[in-house]
Structure formats: C-alpha cells, structure tokens
Amino acid sequence: MIADLKDVSKALGEKKFKLDRVTQALVLEEEAVAVENEEGQPEGTATGDNVEDQLEDTDESPTI
C-alpha cells in the first residue's frame, strides 16, 4: 500500500507534498506498531502459545 501511494505521489505533482506527508505518517505508524508488538511479547514465548490454546488441543480425558 505504501509503495502504491509513493507511485501516485509521483504522478500528482502539486498534491505530492500532502500525499508524501500521509505516506510518511503511515510509515511511522507502522513502525510504532511493530515496536509495540515486539515490546509486548515476553521473552521465550511464541505468539499463540498459551495454556488455553494447549488445553484446547488435547481431547484426551485423564486415565485412572
């Protein structure tokens, strides 16, 4: 999407400045989200690996 905006920006000429600002804001927002996601992940855990997911994956009942 960002690459498409850059291509359109080249074609628009006078409105290029506004489009460049929108593109830059999107890039900065994308980078901020990536940093937030990295900081939010505890070390040594993979995404989706939690106890509830593991419990749902087992259909076996305990044996006596």
PDB file of N, CA, C and O in Angstrom:
ATOM      1  N   MET A   1       0.819  -1.181   0.000  1.00  0.00           N
ATOM      2  CA  MET A   1       0.000   0.000   0.000  1.00  0.00           C
ATOM      3  C   MET A   1       0.867   1.249   0.000  1.00  0.00           C
ATOM      4  O   MET A   1       0.575   2.209  -0.714  1.00  0.00           O
ATOM      5  N   ILE A   2       1.916   1.245   0.785  1.00  0.00           N
ATOM      6  CA  ILE A   2       2.792   2.409   0.855  1.00  0.00           C
ATOM      7  C   ILE A   2       3.483   2.634  -0.489  1.00  0.00           C
ATOM      8  O   ILE A   2       3.637   3.774  -0.927  1.00  0.00           O
ATOM      9  N   ALA A   3       3.898   1.553  -1.139  1.00  0.00           N
ATOM     10  CA  ALA A   3       4.548   1.682  -2.447  1.00  0.00           C
ATOM     11  C   ALA A   3       3.586   2.282  -3.469  1.00  0.00           C
ATOM     12  O   ALA A   3       3.988   3.107  -4.288  1.00  0.00           O
ATOM     13  N   ASP A   4       2.307   1.868  -3.425  1.00  0.00           N
ATOM     14  CA  ASP A   4       1.307   2.429  -4.330  1.00  0.00           C
ATOM     15  C   ASP A   4       1.122   3.922  -4.090  1.00  0.00           C
ATOM     16  O   ASP A   4       1.003   4.700  -5.036  1.00  0.00           O
ATOM     17  N   LEU A   5       1.097   4.317  -2.819  1.00  0.00           N
ATOM     18  CA  LEU A   5       0.955   5.738  -2.504  1.00  0.00           C
ATOM     19  C   LEU A   5       2.137   6.543  -3.035  1.00  0.00           C
ATOM     20  O   LEU A   5       1.965   7.665  -3.510  1.00  0.00           O
ATOM     21  N   LYS A   6       3.327   5.973  -2.953  1.00  0.00           N
ATOM     22  CA  LYS A   6       4.503   6.666  -3.471  1.00  0.00           C
ATOM     23  C   LYS A   6       4.415   6.833  -4.981  1.00  0.00           C
ATOM     24  O   LYS A   6       4.793   7.879  -5.508  1.00  0.00           O
ATOM     25  N   ASP A   7       3.919   5.813  -5.688  1.00  0.00           N
ATOM     26  CA  ASP A   7       3.757   5.901  -7.144  1.00  0.00           C
ATOM     27  C   ASP A   7       2.741   6.977  -7.523  1.00  0.00           C
ATOM     28  O   ASP A   7       2.963   7.763  -8.443  1.00  0.00           O
ATOM     29  N   VAL A   8       1.633   6.997  -6.804  1.00  0.00           N
ATOM     30  CA  VAL A   8       0.597   8.004  -7.071  1.00  0.00           C
ATOM     31  C   VAL A   8       1.149   9.384  -6.765  1.00  0.00           C
ATOM     32  O   VAL A   8       0.844  10.346  -7.469  1.00  0.00           O
ATOM     33  N   SER A   9       1.950   9.486  -5.732  1.00  0.00           N
ATOM     34  CA  SER A   9       2.538  10.765  -5.348  1.00  0.00           C
ATOM     35  C   SER A   9       3.368  11.353  -6.483  1.00  0.00           C
ATOM     36  O   SER A   9       3.317  12.556  -6.739  1.00  0.00           O
ATOM     37  N   LYS A  10       4.118  10.518  -7.149  1.00  0.00           N
ATOM     38  CA  LYS A  10       4.940  10.991  -8.266  1.00  0.00           C
ATOM     39  C   LYS A  10       4.079  11.535  -9.392  1.00  0.00           C
ATOM     40  O   LYS A  10       4.460  12.496 -10.060  1.00  0.00           O
ATOM     41  N   ALA A  11       2.922  10.926  -9.607  1.00  0.00           N
ATOM     42  CA  ALA A  11       2.056  11.317 -10.711  1.00  0.00           C
ATOM     43  C   ALA A  11       1.238  12.572 -10.421  1.00  0.00           C
ATOM     44  O   ALA A  11       0.763  13.220 -11.354  1.00  0.00           O
ATOM     45  N   LEU A  12       1.068  12.917  -9.191  1.00  0.00           N
ATOM     46  CA  LEU A  12       0.173  14.020  -8.847  1.00  0.00           C
ATOM     47  C   LEU A  12       0.812  15.402  -8.897  1.00  0.00           C
ATOM     48  O   LEU A  12       0.104  16.404  -8.998  1.00  0.00           O
ATOM     49  N   GLY A  13       2.111  15.472  -8.828  1.00  0.00           N
ATOM     50  CA  GLY A  13       2.759  16.771  -8.940  1.00  0.00           C
ATOM     51  C   GLY A  13       2.473  17.697  -7.771  1.00  0.00           C
ATOM     52  O   GLY A  13       3.068  17.539  -6.705  1.00  0.00           O
ATOM     53  N   GLU A  14       1.566  18.669  -7.946  1.00  0.00           N
ATOM     54  CA  GLU A  14       1.303  19.697  -6.939  1.00  0.00           C
ATOM     55  C   GLU A  14       0.776  19.119  -5.625  1.00  0.00           C
ATOM     56  O   GLU A  14       1.061  19.664  -4.559  1.00  0.00           O
ATOM     57  N   LYS A  15       0.031  18.051  -5.682  1.00  0.00           N
ATOM     58  CA  LYS A  15      -0.530  17.472  -4.459  1.00  0.00           C
ATOM     59  C   LYS A  15       0.436  16.479  -3.817  1.00  0.00           C
ATOM     60  O   LYS A  15       0.103  15.797  -2.848  1.00  0.00           O
ATOM     61  N   LYS A  16       1.626  16.418  -4.377  1.00  0.00           N
ATOM     62  CA  LYS A  16       2.639  15.483  -3.906  1.00  0.00           C
ATOM     63  C   LYS A  16       2.986  15.711  -2.438  1.00  0.00           C
ATOM     64  O   LYS A  16       3.136  14.745  -1.689  1.00  0.00           O
ATOM     65  N   PHE A  17       3.114  16.931  -2.020  1.00  0.00           N
ATOM     66  CA  PHE A  17       3.509  17.232  -0.650  1.00  0.00           C
ATOM     67  C   PHE A  17       2.539  16.631   0.357  1.00  0.00           C
ATOM     68  O   PHE A  17       2.957  16.014   1.337  1.00  0.00           O
ATOM     69  N   LYS A  18       1.234  16.812   0.115  1.00  0.00           N
ATOM     70  CA  LYS A  18       0.229  16.271   1.036  1.00  0.00           C
ATOM     71  C   LYS A  18       0.286  14.747   1.066  1.00  0.00           C
ATOM     72  O   LYS A  18       0.217  14.138   2.134  1.00  0.00           O
ATOM     73  N   LEU A  19       0.411  14.146  -0.087  1.00  0.00           N
ATOM     74  CA  LEU A  19       0.457  12.693  -0.158  1.00  0.00           C
ATOM     75  C   LEU A  19       1.725  12.148   0.495  1.00  0.00           C
ATOM     76  O   LEU A  19       1.697  11.102   1.144  1.00  0.00           O
ATOM     77  N   ASP A  20       2.826  12.857   0.321  1.00  0.00           N
ATOM     78  CA  ASP A  20       4.071  12.443   0.972  1.00  0.00           C
ATOM     79  C   ASP A  20       3.930  12.474   2.491  1.00  0.00           C
ATOM     80  O   ASP A  20       4.446  11.596   3.183  1.00  0.00           O
ATOM     81  N   ARG A  21       3.239  13.472   3.003  1.00  0.00           N
ATOM     82  CA  ARG A  21       3.033  13.561   4.457  1.00  0.00           C
ATOM     83  C   ARG A  21       2.171  12.407   4.964  1.00  0.00           C
ATOM     84  O   ARG A  21       2.444  11.851   6.028  1.00  0.00           O
ATOM     85  N   VAL A  22       1.137  12.047   4.213  1.00  0.00           N
ATOM     86  CA  VAL A  22       0.284  10.924   4.606  1.00  0.00           C
ATOM     87  C   VAL A  22       1.097   9.633   4.578  1.00  0.00           C
ATOM     88  O   VAL A  22       1.002   8.811   5.489  1.00  0.00           O
ATOM     89  N   THR A  23       1.891   9.462   3.531  1.00  0.00           N
ATOM     90  CA  THR A  23       2.724   8.266   3.404  1.00  0.00           C
ATOM     91  C   THR A  23       3.705   8.182   4.564  1.00  0.00           C
ATOM     92  O   THR A  23       3.883   7.115   5.151  1.00  0.00           O
ATOM     93  N   GLN A  24       4.334   9.285   4.894  1.00  0.00           N
ATOM     94  CA  GLN A  24       5.294   9.300   5.995  1.00  0.00           C
ATOM     95  C   GLN A  24       4.604   8.970   7.321  1.00  0.00           C
ATOM     96  O   GLN A  24       5.157   8.240   8.144  1.00  0.00           O
ATOM     97  N   ALA A  25       3.410   9.500   7.525  1.00  0.00           N
ATOM     98  CA  ALA A  25       2.668   9.213   8.755  1.00  0.00           C
ATOM     99  C   ALA A  25       2.331   7.727   8.847  1.00  0.00           C
ATOM    100  O   ALA A  25       2.417   7.138   9.925  1.00  0.00           O
ATOM    101  N   LEU A  26       1.949   7.115   7.724  1.00  0.00           N
ATOM    102  CA  LEU A  26       1.640   5.688   7.723  1.00  0.00           C
ATOM    103  C   LEU A  26       2.873   4.845   8.024  1.00  0.00           C
ATOM    104  O   LEU A  26       2.793   3.858   8.755  1.00  0.00           O
ATOM    105  N   VAL A  27       4.009   5.233   7.461  1.00  0.00           N
ATOM    106  CA  VAL A  27       5.254   4.508   7.719  1.00  0.00           C
ATOM    107  C   VAL A  27       5.613   4.598   9.198  1.00  0.00           C
ATOM    108  O   VAL A  27       5.977   3.596   9.814  1.00  0.00           O
ATOM    109  N   LEU A  28       5.510   5.798   9.767  1.00  0.00           N
ATOM    110  CA  LEU A  28       5.821   5.973  11.185  1.00  0.00           C
ATOM    111  C   LEU A  28       4.863   5.179  12.072  1.00  0.00           C
ATOM    112  O   LEU A  28       5.278   4.593  13.071  1.00  0.00           O
ATOM    113  N   GLU A  29       3.591   5.162  11.706  1.00  0.00           N
ATOM    114  CA  GLU A  29       2.607   4.405  12.476  1.00  0.00           C
ATOM    115  C   GLU A  29       2.900   2.904  12.398  1.00  0.00           C
ATOM    116  O   GLU A  29       2.810   2.190  13.397  1.00  0.00           O
ATOM    117  N   GLU A  30       3.249   2.443  11.204  1.00  0.00           N
ATOM    118  CA  GLU A  30       3.584   1.028  11.017  1.00  0.00           C
ATOM    119  C   GLU A  30       4.797   0.638  11.858  1.00  0.00           C
ATOM    120  O   GLU A  30       4.821  -0.435  12.461  1.00  0.00           O
ATOM    121  N   GLU A  31       5.794   1.507  11.897  1.00  0.00           N
ATOM    122  CA  GLU A  31       6.991   1.244  12.697  1.00  0.00           C
ATOM    123  C   GLU A  31       6.658   1.242  14.192  1.00  0.00           C
ATOM    124  O   GLU A  31       7.180   0.418  14.943  1.00  0.00           O
ATOM    125  N   ALA A  32       5.796   2.158  14.620  1.00  0.00           N
ATOM    126  CA  ALA A  32       5.416   2.227  16.028  1.00  0.00           C
ATOM    127  C   ALA A  32       4.665   0.970  16.447  1.00  0.00           C
ATOM    128  O   ALA A  32       4.885   0.457  17.545  1.00  0.00           O
ATOM    129  N   VAL A  33       3.787   0.472  15.593  1.00  0.00           N
ATOM    130  CA  VAL A  33       3.045  -0.749  15.897  1.00  0.00           C
ATOM    131  C   VAL A  33       4.006  -1.935  15.992  1.00  0.00           C
ATOM    132  O   VAL A  33       3.854  -2.788  16.867  1.00  0.00           O
ATOM    133  N   ALA A  34       4.983  -1.991  15.103  1.00  0.00           N
ATOM    134  CA  ALA A  34       5.958  -3.079  15.133  1.00  0.00           C
ATOM    135  C   ALA A  34       6.747  -3.055  16.440  1.00  0.00           C
ATOM    136  O   ALA A  34       6.996  -4.105  17.032  1.00  0.00           O
ATOM    137  N   VAL A  35       7.140  -1.871  16.891  1.00  0.00           N
ATOM    138  CA  VAL A  35       7.884  -1.746  18.143  1.00  0.00           C
ATOM    139  C   VAL A  35       6.996  -2.155  19.315  1.00  0.00           C
ATOM    140  O   VAL A  35       7.453  -2.856  20.217  1.00  0.00           O
ATOM    141  N   GLU A  36       5.731  -1.728  19.315  1.00  0.00           N
ATOM    142  CA  GLU A  36       4.806  -2.100  20.384  1.00  0.00           C
ATOM    143  C   GLU A  36       4.633  -3.608  20.450  1.00  0.00           C
ATOM    144  O   GLU A  36       4.603  -4.186  21.536  1.00  0.00           O
ATOM    145  N   ASN A  37       4.519  -4.247  19.292  1.00  0.00           N
ATOM    146  CA  ASN A  37       4.343  -5.698  19.259  1.00  0.00           C
ATOM    147  C   ASN A  37       5.581  -6.407  19.782  1.00  0.00           C
ATOM    148  O   ASN A  37       5.465  -7.417  20.476  1.00  0.00           O
ATOM    149  N   GLU A  38       6.757  -5.898  19.463  1.00  0.00           N
ATOM    150  CA  GLU A  38       7.991  -6.505  19.951  1.00  0.00           C
ATOM    151  C   GLU A  38       8.107  -6.349  21.459  1.00  0.00           C
ATOM    152  O   GLU A  38       8.528  -7.281  22.145  1.00  0.00           O
ATOM    153  N   GLU A  39       7.745  -5.198  21.980  1.00  0.00           N
ATOM    154  CA  GLU A  39       7.850  -4.942  23.413  1.00  0.00           C
ATOM    155  C   GLU A  39       6.790  -5.714  24.190  1.00  0.00           C
ATOM    156  O   GLU A  39       7.006  -6.056  25.352  1.00  0.00           O
ATOM    157  N   GLY A  40       5.657  -5.992  23.570  1.00  0.00           N
ATOM    158  CA  GLY A  40       4.566  -6.672  24.244  1.00  0.00           C
ATOM    159  C   GLY A  40       4.757  -8.173  24.352  1.00  0.00           C
ATOM    160  O   GLY A  40       4.033  -8.823  25.106  1.00  0.00           O
ATOM    161  N   GLN A  41       5.698  -8.743  23.630  1.00  0.00           N
ATOM    162  CA  GLN A  41       5.939 -10.181  23.658  1.00  0.00           C
ATOM    163  C   GLN A  41       6.946 -10.524  24.741  1.00  0.00           C
ATOM    164  O   GLN A  41       8.086 -10.064  24.677  1.00  0.00           O
ATOM    165  N   PRO A  42       6.564 -11.313  25.728  1.00  0.00           N
ATOM    166  CA  PRO A  42       7.540 -11.745  26.740  1.00  0.00           C
ATOM    167  C   PRO A  42       8.606 -12.618  26.090  1.00  0.00           C
ATOM    168  O   PRO A  42       8.330 -13.348  25.138  1.00  0.00           O
ATOM    169  N   GLU A  43       9.805 -12.538  26.607  1.00  0.00           N
ATOM    170  CA  GLU A  43      10.900 -13.324  26.038  1.00  0.00           C
ATOM    171  C   GLU A  43      10.634 -14.805  26.219  1.00  0.00           C
ATOM    172  O   GLU A  43      10.118 -15.229  27.253  1.00  0.00           O
ATOM    173  N   GLY A  44      10.991 -15.598  25.204  1.00  0.00           N
ATOM    174  CA  GLY A  44      10.876 -17.036  25.287  1.00  0.00           C
ATOM    175  C   GLY A  44       9.495 -17.582  24.997  1.00  0.00           C
ATOM    176  O   GLY A  44       9.267 -18.783  25.147  1.00  0.00           O
ATOM    177  N   THR A  45       8.548 -16.718  24.580  1.00  0.00           N
ATOM    178  CA  THR A  45       7.226 -17.218  24.227  1.00  0.00           C
ATOM    179  C   THR A  45       6.940 -16.905  22.782  1.00  0.00           C
ATOM    180  O   THR A  45       7.288 -15.838  22.277  1.00  0.00           O
ATOM    181  N   ALA A  46       6.309 -17.838  22.132  1.00  0.00           N
ATOM    182  CA  ALA A  46       5.914 -17.629  20.742  1.00  0.00           C
ATOM    183  C   ALA A  46       4.472 -17.156  20.722  1.00  0.00           C
ATOM    184  O   ALA A  46       3.704 -17.442  21.639  1.00  0.00           O
ATOM    185  N   THR A  47       4.111 -16.438  19.684  1.00  0.00           N
ATOM    186  CA  THR A  47       2.756 -15.942  19.564  1.00  0.00           C
ATOM    187  C   THR A  47       1.781 -17.111  19.489  1.00  0.00           C
ATOM    188  O   THR A  47       1.984 -18.043  18.711  1.00  0.00           O
ATOM    189  N   GLY A  48       0.734 -17.063  20.289  1.00  0.00           N
ATOM    190  CA  GLY A  48      -0.274 -18.105  20.257  1.00  0.00           C
ATOM    191  C   GLY A  48       0.014 -19.279  21.173  1.00  0.00           C
ATOM    192  O   GLY A  48      -0.830 -20.166  21.298  1.00  0.00           O
ATOM    193  N   ASP A  49       1.161 -19.320  21.811  1.00  0.00           N
ATOM    194  CA  ASP A  49       1.495 -20.422  22.707  1.00  0.00           C
ATOM    195  C   ASP A  49       1.103 -20.060  24.135  1.00  0.00           C
ATOM    196  O   ASP A  49       1.931 -19.594  24.918  1.00  0.00           O
ATOM    197  N   ASN A  50      -0.147 -20.274  24.459  1.00  0.00           N
ATOM    198  CA  ASN A  50      -0.554 -20.061  25.838  1.00  0.00           C
ATOM    199  C   ASN A  50      -1.257 -21.306  26.344  1.00  0.00           C
ATOM    200  O   ASN A  50      -1.556 -22.210  25.565  1.00  0.00           O
ATOM    201  N   VAL A  51      -1.515 -21.361  27.603  1.00  0.00           N
ATOM    202  CA  VAL A  51      -2.072 -22.548  28.244  1.00  0.00           C
ATOM    203  C   VAL A  51      -3.441 -22.887  27.678  1.00  0.00           C
ATOM    204  O   VAL A  51      -3.741 -24.059  27.449  1.00  0.00           O
ATOM    205  N   GLU A  52      -4.274 -21.882  27.449  1.00  0.00           N
ATOM    206  CA  GLU A  52      -5.614 -22.154  26.925  1.00  0.00           C
ATOM    207  C   GLU A  52      -5.556 -22.831  25.566  1.00  0.00           C
ATOM    208  O   GLU A  52      -6.316 -23.763  25.305  1.00  0.00           O
ATOM    209  N   ASP A  53      -4.655 -22.366  24.692  1.00  0.00           N
ATOM    210  CA  ASP A  53      -4.506 -22.990  23.380  1.00  0.00           C
ATOM    211  C   ASP A  53      -4.065 -24.438  23.522  1.00  0.00           C
ATOM    212  O   ASP A  53      -4.548 -25.310  22.798  1.00  0.00           O
ATOM    213  N   GLN A  54      -3.160 -24.698  24.438  1.00  0.00           N
ATOM    214  CA  GLN A  54      -2.671 -26.053  24.633  1.00  0.00           C
ATOM    215  C   GLN A  54      -3.774 -26.956  25.170  1.00  0.00           C
ATOM    216  O   GLN A  54      -3.856 -28.122  24.784  1.00  0.00           O
ATOM    217  N   LEU A  55      -4.628 -26.436  26.056  1.00  0.00           N
ATOM    218  CA  LEU A  55      -5.713 -27.237  26.611  1.00  0.00           C
ATOM    219  C   LEU A  55      -6.751 -27.566  25.546  1.00  0.00           C
ATOM    220  O   LEU A  55      -7.294 -28.671  25.534  1.00  0.00           O
ATOM    221  N   GLU A  56      -7.030 -26.636  24.667  1.00  0.00           N
ATOM    222  CA  GLU A  56      -7.999 -26.881  23.615  1.00  0.00           C
ATOM    223  C   GLU A  56      -7.516 -27.936  22.631  1.00  0.00           C
ATOM    224  O   GLU A  56      -8.330 -28.624  22.017  1.00  0.00           O
ATOM    225  N   ASP A  57      -6.214 -28.071  22.474  1.00  0.00           N
ATOM    226  CA  ASP A  57      -5.653 -29.004  21.521  1.00  0.00           C
ATOM    227  C   ASP A  57      -5.712 -30.449  22.015  1.00  0.00           C
ATOM    228  O   ASP A  57      -5.547 -31.372  21.217  1.00  0.00           O
ATOM    229  N   THR A  58      -5.943 -30.666  23.307  1.00  0.00           N
ATOM    230  CA  THR A  58      -5.965 -32.035  23.833  1.00  0.00           C
ATOM    231  C   THR A  58      -7.404 -32.451  24.062  1.00  0.00           C
ATOM    232  O   THR A  58      -8.144 -31.794  24.795  1.00  0.00           O
ATOM    233  N   ASP A  59      -7.793 -33.540  23.435  1.00  0.00           N
ATOM    234  CA  ASP A  59      -9.147 -34.062  23.572  1.00  0.00           C
ATOM    235  C   ASP A  59      -9.181 -35.284  24.484  1.00  0.00           C
ATOM    236  O   ASP A  59     -10.251 -35.842  24.728  1.00  0.00           O
ATOM    237  N   GLU A  60      -8.046 -35.698  24.981  1.00  0.00           N
ATOM    238  CA  GLU A  60      -7.986 -36.879  25.807  1.00  0.00           C
ATOM    239  C   GLU A  60      -8.502 -36.591  27.210  1.00  0.00           C
ATOM    240  O   GLU A  60      -8.265 -35.520  27.770  1.00  0.00           O
ATOM    241  N   SER A  61      -9.207 -37.562  27.761  1.00  0.00           N
ATOM    242  CA  SER A  61      -9.614 -37.433  29.156  1.00  0.00           C
ATOM    243  C   SER A  61      -8.592 -38.145  30.007  1.00  0.00           C
ATOM    244  O   SER A  61      -7.947 -39.085  29.544  1.00  0.00           O
ATOM    245  N   PRO A  62      -8.433 -37.713  31.246  1.00  0.00           N
ATOM    246  CA  PRO A  62      -7.416 -38.361  32.109  1.00  0.00           C
ATOM    247  C   PRO A  62      -7.778 -39.819  32.347  1.00  0.00           C
ATOM    248  O   PRO A  62      -8.948 -40.174  32.487  1.00  0.00           O
ATOM    249  N   THR A  63      -6.745 -40.654  32.389  1.00  0.00           N
ATOM    250  CA  THR A  63      -6.960 -42.076  32.651  1.00  0.00           C
ATOM    251  C   THR A  63      -6.643 -42.385  34.100  1.00  0.00           C
ATOM    252  O   THR A  63      -5.813 -41.724  34.724  1.00  0.00           O
ATOM    253  N   ILE A  64      -7.304 -43.382  34.620  1.00  0.00           N
ATOM    254  CA  ILE A  64      -7.117 -43.749  36.026  1.00  0.00           C
ATOM    255  C   ILE A  64      -6.228 -44.952  36.116  1.00  0.00           C
ATOM    256  O   ILE A  64      -5.942 -45.428  37.215  1.00  0.00           O
TER     257      ILE A  64
END
